[in-house]
């Protein structure tokens, strides 16, 4: 599953290129691209380190590519892959 397909499945297509790139990087870091159910579950599961927001909510709230929410998302994606 590619990032655009995932976003369509999640019901959100961001207009900004940097947000699309961020989703692609998260999908690669998660290494779950062959399992759409697990990808969708990860993006919709609330995380304590995100203030109980889901990764999808954090992506929507991020204001720019260097936002602290995105840095935390990257860290969570790497941890999830371990």
Secondary structure, 3 states (H helix, E strand, C coil): CCHHHHHHHHCCCCCCHHHHHHHHHHHHHHCCCCCHHHHHHHHHCEEHHHCCEEHHHHHHHCCCCCCHHHHHHHHHHHHHHC
